[in-house]
Amino acid sequence: MRFTKITTVAFSLMVGLTASALPAQANPPTPTATRSTSGLFGSADPTYDGAYRQSMALLGLTAAKAPLPPSAVSWLVAQQCANGSFQAYRADRTQPCAAPDPTAFSGPDSNSTALAAMALRAAGRKAQAARAVAALLSTQNADGGWGYTLGGTSDVNSTGLALAAVAGQVRTKAAATKATAYLSRAQAPCSSPITSRFGLPYQPGGPVDALSSAQGLIGLSGPLPISPVESPSVRKVTCSSAPSAQLASFLARVLRATNGAIPSVVDSTKTDWNTTATAAIALSAAGGAPRGVTLALAALGQNIVAYTGSGATASPAALGTLIQAAAAGGANPLRFGSARANLVANLLATLQK
């Protein structure tokens, strides 16, 4: 596991990148009469990513302006815990959710809860979305951030996703302000080397990385799925510019330097397509970096199968993320990349009946 970075590991796992890095669970869920997969996107075991991949799939369909399958929305609703939060997967929905355990990375988590909140809002399930947001608000740490496990030590990735879920609502203004301040404090200062200047680390004081920066920028830019904006060029960013513009300039530099294919932090000889797609979403949300987005979408368009897989075993989280990146960057998710792939059809093909 990279620097004990559970969020990066979980995020990568959910799109089929690094299954070997999972935290161990002594007693994995066993099948029960209530372990339903009808309406679930993807045929892989949902133990570690069920709510997450379902949410990313629904957000992808929303970004493409495609109808949301009622069974898929119902599956996500049924996963919600009594207090409004979400854990990765509830195998037996007749049993209450486990208590959050930051040491074991088990129980309800901020990533699943934040993405489910945004997906449910997109699906018109306002009451359930509001309950998920309330669960996030009640577990925000004193430093303004959120940890992967609700109540755990804050990290930038989780804070970015949670901020995206709670931002833009009057009653959450104070929480959003605190979260924004946490991200700003974590940002690499203007005095940093150009390769890391204005980037975000997993936790304050650590080395900056592209995924933390992208998820942090998504939090500063608003809820998923995002609507592209036009902002001043990030090439004009200075030490006094807004943190979001500074962060966008960092991601744009990374994408230009890598020709749109961000290397994996685990193995620099391989590309991390998930981070690349997430960076494209974040930059589209922030605006002002069309070259970086264009490079990312071009590289992703040449490597769709490498990122998402194919057929019934394709990764719904990867497809949902890629659809959002394509739509946000002005590409057509119905005819994407060199293969003119219909990403929406590919995603719907993974829906279990």
C-alpha positions as CSV (number, residue, x, y, z in Angstrom):
1,M,0.0,0.0,0.0
2,R,1.5,3.3,-1.0
3,F,2.6,5.3,2.1
4,T,-0.4,3.6,3.9
5,K,-2.5,5.7,1.6
6,I,-5.8,3.9,1.9
7,T,-7.8,6.4,-0.3
8,T,-5.5,6.0,-3.3
9,V,-5.4,2.3,-2.9
10,A,-9.2,2.1,-2.6
11,F,-9.7,4.4,-5.6
12,S,-7.3,2.5,-7.8
13,L,-8.8,-0.8,-6.8
14,M,-12.3,0.3,-7.7
15,V,-11.3,0.8,-11.3
16,G,-9.4,-2.5,-11.4
17,L,-5.8,-1.3,-11.0
18,T,-4.3,-2.7,-7.8
19,A,-6.3,-5.5,-6.1
20,S,-3.2,-6.6,-4.2
21,A,-3.2,-3.6,-1.9
22,L,-6.4,-4.2,-0.1
23,P,-6.6,-4.0,3.7
24,A,-7.1,-7.5,5.1
25,Q,-10.4,-8.5,6.5
26,A,-10.5,-11.5,8.7
27,N,-14.2,-12.3,8.1
28,P,-15.3,-11.4,4.6
29,P,-19.1,-11.2,4.1
30,T,-20.8,-14.5,3.3
31,P,-23.8,-14.8,0.9
32,T,-27.2,-14.4,2.5
33,A,-30.7,-14.3,1.3
34,T,-30.5,-10.5,1.2
35,R,-27.3,-10.3,-0.8
36,S,-28.9,-9.0,-3.9
37,T,-26.9,-8.0,-7.0
38,S,-29.9,-7.1,-9.1
39,G,-29.3,-3.5,-10.2
40,L,-25.6,-3.5,-9.4
41,F,-23.1,-2.4,-12.0
42,G,-20.3,-4.9,-12.5
43,S,-20.0,-8.6,-11.9
44,A,-16.9,-8.4,-9.6
45,D,-17.2,-8.9,-5.9
46,P,-18.6,-5.7,-4.5
47,T,-17.2,-6.2,-1.0
48,Y,-14.7,-3.3,-1.2
49,D,-16.3,-1.0,-3.8
50,G,-20.0,-1.6,-4.2
51,A,-21.4,1.8,-3.3
52,Y,-18.4,3.6,-4.8
53,R,-18.6,2.0,-8.2
54,Q,-22.4,2.2,-8.3
55,S,-22.2,6.0,-7.6
56,M,-19.5,6.6,-10.2
57,A,-21.6,4.7,-12.8
58,L,-24.7,6.7,-12.0
59,L,-22.7,10.0,-12.1
60,G,-21.2,8.9,-15.5
61,L,-24.7,8.3,-16.9
62,T,-25.8,11.6,-15.6
63,A,-22.9,13.4,-17.2
64,A,-23.8,11.8,-20.5
65,K,-27.5,12.8,-20.0
66,A,-28.5,9.2,-20.2
67,P,-31.5,7.7,-18.3
68,L,-30.6,6.2,-15.0
69,P,-31.8,2.6,-14.6
70,P,-34.3,2.5,-11.8
71,S,-32.9,-0.8,-10.5
72,A,-29.5,0.8,-10.2
73,V,-30.8,3.7,-8.2
74,S,-32.8,1.4,-6.0
75,W,-29.7,-0.8,-5.3
76,L,-27.8,2.2,-4.1
77,V,-30.7,3.5,-1.9
78,A,-30.9,0.1,-0.3
79,Q,-27.3,0.3,0.7
80,Q,-27.7,3.4,2.9
81,C,-27.0,3.0,6.6
82,A,-29.5,4.1,9.2
83,N,-27.6,7.3,9.9
84,G,-27.4,8.2,6.3
85,S,-23.8,7.2,5.6
86,F,-22.6,4.4,3.3
87,Q,-20.0,1.7,3.7
88,A,-18.4,0.0,0.8
89,Y,-21.0,-2.8,0.7
90,R,-23.7,-4.2,2.9
91,A,-23.9,-7.9,2.2
92,D,-26.9,-8.4,4.5
93,R,-29.1,-5.3,4.4
94,T,-31.2,-6.7,7.3
95,Q,-28.2,-6.0,9.6
96,P,-27.1,-2.6,10.7
97,C,-23.9,-1.1,9.2
98,A,-20.8,-1.7,11.2
99,A,-19.3,1.0,13.4
100,P,-16.6,3.0,11.7
101,D,-13.1,1.5,12.5
102,P,-10.3,3.8,11.3
103,T,-7.7,1.2,12.3
104,A,-9.2,-1.6,10.1
105,F,-10.5,0.8,7.5
106,S,-13.9,-0.7,7.9
107,G,-17.4,0.5,8.4
108,P,-19.0,3.6,6.8
109,D,-16.5,5.7,4.9
110,S,-16.4,9.3,3.5
111,N,-15.6,8.3,-0.1
112,S,-18.7,6.0,-0.5
113,T,-20.9,8.4,1.4
114,A,-19.8,11.5,-0.6
115,L,-20.1,9.9,-4.0
116,A,-23.4,8.3,-3.1
117,A,-24.7,11.7,-1.9
118,M,-23.9,13.2,-5.3
119,A,-25.3,10.2,-7.3
120,L,-28.5,10.2,-5.3
121,R,-28.9,14.0,-5.8
122,A,-28.4,13.5,-9.5
123,A,-31.0,10.7,-9.5
124,G,-33.6,13.0,-7.8
125,R,-33.4,11.2,-4.5
126,K,-33.1,14.4,-2.5
127,A,-34.1,13.0,0.9
128,Q,-31.5,10.2,0.8
129,A,-28.8,12.6,-0.6
130,A,-29.5,15.0,2.3
131,R,-29.2,12.2,4.8
132,A,-25.8,11.3,3.4
133,V,-24.6,14.9,3.5
134,A,-25.8,15.1,7.1
135,A,-23.7,12.1,7.9
136,L,-20.7,13.8,6.4
137,L,-21.3,17.0,8.3
138,S,-21.6,15.1,11.6
139,T,-18.2,13.5,11.1
140,Q,-16.1,16.4,9.8
141,N,-12.9,16.6,11.8
142,A,-11.9,19.6,13.9
143,D,-9.2,20.5,11.3
144,G,-11.9,20.8,8.6
145,G,-11.1,17.6,6.8
146,W,-12.4,14.1,6.6
147,G,-10.6,10.8,6.8
148,Y,-11.3,7.7,4.6
149,T,-13.2,6.0,7.5
150,L,-15.7,8.4,9.0
151,G,-14.0,9.9,12.1
152,G,-10.5,8.8,10.9
153,T,-7.5,11.1,10.5
154,S,-8.1,13.7,7.8
155,D,-6.6,13.3,4.3
156,V,-6.8,15.5,1.2
157,N,-8.4,12.9,-1.1
158,S,-11.3,12.2,1.2
159,T,-11.7,15.8,2.1
160,G,-11.9,16.7,-1.6
161,L,-14.7,14.2,-2.3
162,A,-16.6,15.1,0.9
163,L,-16.3,18.8,0.1
164,A,-17.7,18.2,-3.4
165,A,-20.7,16.5,-1.8
166,V,-21.4,19.2,0.8
167,A,-20.5,22.3,-1.3
168,G,-23.1,24.7,-2.8
169,Q,-25.7,24.4,-0.1
170,V,-26.6,27.2,2.3
171,R,-26.7,25.0,5.4
172,T,-23.3,23.5,4.6
173,K,-21.4,26.8,4.1
174,A,-19.5,26.7,7.3
175,A,-18.4,23.1,6.8
176,A,-17.3,23.9,3.2
177,T,-15.3,26.9,4.4
178,K,-13.5,24.7,7.0
179,A,-12.7,22.0,4.4
180,T,-11.5,24.6,1.9
181,A,-9.1,26.0,4.6
182,Y,-7.8,22.5,5.3
183,L,-7.0,22.0,1.6
184,S,-5.4,25.4,1.3
185,R,-3.1,24.7,4.3
186,A,-2.1,21.4,2.7
187,Q,-1.1,23.0,-0.6
188,A,2.5,23.2,-1.6
189,P,3.6,26.8,-1.3
190,C,4.9,29.1,-4.0
191,S,8.5,28.6,-2.8
192,S,8.3,24.9,-3.7
193,P,10.2,23.5,-6.7
194,I,8.2,24.0,-9.9
195,T,7.5,20.2,-10.2
196,S,5.5,20.3,-6.9
197,R,4.5,24.0,-6.6
198,F,0.8,24.4,-5.7
199,G,0.1,20.6,-5.7
200,L,-1.6,18.7,-2.9
201,P,-0.3,15.8,-0.9
202,Y,-2.3,12.9,0.6
203,Q,-1.8,14.6,4.0
204,P,-0.3,18.0,4.9
205,G,3.5,18.0,4.8
206,G,3.7,14.9,2.6
207,P,4.9,14.7,-1.1
208,V,2.4,16.1,-3.6
209,D,0.8,13.7,-6.0
210,A,-1.6,14.1,-9.0
211,L,-4.6,12.1,-7.6
212,S,-4.7,14.0,-4.3
213,S,-4.4,17.2,-6.3
214,A,-7.2,16.2,-8.7
215,Q,-9.6,15.1,-6.0
216,G,-8.8,18.2,-4.0
217,L,-9.5,20.4,-7.0
218,I,-12.8,18.6,-7.6
219,G,-13.8,19.5,-4.0
220,L,-12.9,23.1,-4.6
221,S,-14.8,23.2,-7.9
222,G,-18.2,21.7,-6.9
223,P,-20.3,18.6,-7.0
224,L,-20.0,15.8,-9.6
225,P,-20.8,15.5,-12.4
226,I,-19.2,18.8,-13.1
227,S,-20.1,21.5,-15.7
228,P,-17.1,22.9,-17.6
229,V,-16.3,26.5,-16.9
230,E,-14.2,29.1,-18.6
231,S,-11.6,30.8,-16.4
232,P,-8.4,32.7,-17.0
233,S,-5.5,30.7,-18.3
234,V,-3.6,28.8,-15.6
235,R,-0.4,29.9,-17.3
236,K,-1.0,33.3,-15.7
237,V,-1.2,32.0,-12.2
238,T,0.9,33.8,-9.6
239,C,1.7,33.3,-5.9
240,S,-1.4,35.5,-5.1
241,S,-3.8,33.6,-7.3
242,A,-6.7,31.7,-5.8
243,P,-5.8,28.2,-4.5
244,S,-8.1,26.5,-7.1
245,A,-6.3,28.3,-10.0
246,Q,-2.9,27.4,-8.5
247,L,-3.9,23.8,-8.1
248,A,-5.2,23.7,-11.7
249,S,-1.9,25.0,-12.9
250,F,-0.1,22.2,-11.1
251,L,-2.3,19.5,-12.8
252,A,-1.9,21.2,-16.2
253,R,1.9,21.1,-15.8
254,V,1.7,17.4,-14.9
255,L,-0.4,16.5,-17.9
256,R,1.7,18.5,-20.3
257,A,4.9,16.9,-18.9
258,T,3.5,13.4,-19.3
259,N,1.7,14.0,-22.6
260,G,-1.6,13.3,-21.0
261,A,-0.7,10.0,-19.4
262,I,0.1,10.3,-15.7
263,P,2.5,7.6,-14.4
264,S,1.5,5.3,-11.6
265,V,3.0,6.2,-8.2
266,V,3.4,2.4,-7.6
267,D,5.2,1.7,-10.9
268,S,6.4,4.7,-12.9
269,T,6.8,2.6,-16.0
270,K,3.0,2.2,-16.1
271,T,0.2,4.8,-16.6
272,D,-2.4,5.4,-13.9
273,W,-5.4,5.9,-16.2
274,N,-7.7,6.6,-13.2
275,T,-5.6,9.5,-12.0
276,T,-5.4,10.8,-15.6
277,A,-9.2,10.7,-16.0
278,T,-9.7,12.3,-12.6
279,A,-7.3,15.1,-13.5
280,A,-9.2,15.7,-16.7
281,I,-12.4,16.0,-14.7
282,A,-10.8,18.4,-12.2
283,L,-9.3,20.6,-14.8
284,S,-12.5,20.8,-16.8
285,A,-14.3,21.9,-13.6
286,A,-11.7,24.5,-12.8
287,G,-11.4,25.8,-16.4
288,G,-8.4,27.5,-18.0
289,A,-6.4,24.5,-19.0
290,P,-7.8,23.1,-22.3
291,R,-4.4,21.8,-23.4
292,G,-4.1,19.6,-20.4
293,V,-7.6,18.2,-20.8
294,T,-7.1,17.7,-24.5
295,L,-3.9,15.7,-23.9
296,A,-5.6,13.6,-21.2
297,L,-8.6,12.8,-23.4
298,A,-6.4,11.9,-26.4
299,A,-4.3,9.5,-24.3
300,L,-7.4,8.0,-22.7
301,G,-9.1,7.6,-26.0
302,Q,-6.2,5.5,-27.2
303,N,-6.3,3.3,-24.1
304,I,-9.9,2.7,-23.3
305,V,-9.7,-1.1,-22.8
306,A,-6.4,-0.7,-20.8
307,Y,-8.3,1.5,-18.4
308,T,-11.9,0.1,-18.3
309,G,-11.6,-3.5,-19.5
310,S,-14.2,-4.8,-21.9
311,G,-17.5,-6.7,-22.1
312,A,-19.5,-7.8,-19.1
313,T,-16.4,-7.8,-16.9
314,A,-15.5,-4.1,-17.6
315,S,-15.0,-1.8,-14.6
316,P,-18.1,0.3,-14.0
317,A,-16.2,2.8,-11.8
318,A,-13.6,3.3,-14.6
319,L,-16.4,3.7,-17.2
320,G,-18.3,6.1,-15.1
321,T,-15.1,8.1,-14.5
322,L,-14.2,8.1,-18.1
323,I,-17.7,9.2,-19.2
324,Q,-17.5,12.1,-16.8
325,A,-14.0,13.1,-18.2
326,A,-15.2,12.9,-21.8
327,A,-18.4,14.9,-21.2
328,A,-16.6,17.5,-19.1
329,G,-13.9,17.9,-21.6
330,G,-16.3,18.4,-24.5
331,A,-15.9,14.9,-26.1
332,N,-18.7,12.7,-27.0
333,P,-19.0,9.7,-24.6
334,L,-21.1,7.9,-27.2
335,R,-18.3,7.9,-29.8
336,F,-15.1,8.3,-27.7
337,G,-11.5,7.8,-28.7
338,S,-9.9,6.2,-31.7
339,A,-12.3,3.3,-31.5
340,R,-15.4,5.6,-31.4
341,A,-16.5,3.6,-28.4
342,N,-20.0,4.0,-26.9
343,L,-19.0,4.3,-23.3
344,V,-22.5,4.5,-22.1
345,A,-23.5,1.3,-23.8
346,N,-20.4,-0.4,-22.4
347,L,-21.4,0.7,-18.9
348,L,-25.0,-0.4,-19.2
349,A,-23.8,-3.8,-20.4
350,T,-22.3,-4.4,-16.9
351,L,-25.7,-3.9,-15.2
352,Q,-26.8,-7.1,-13.4
353,K,-30.4,-8.1,-14.0
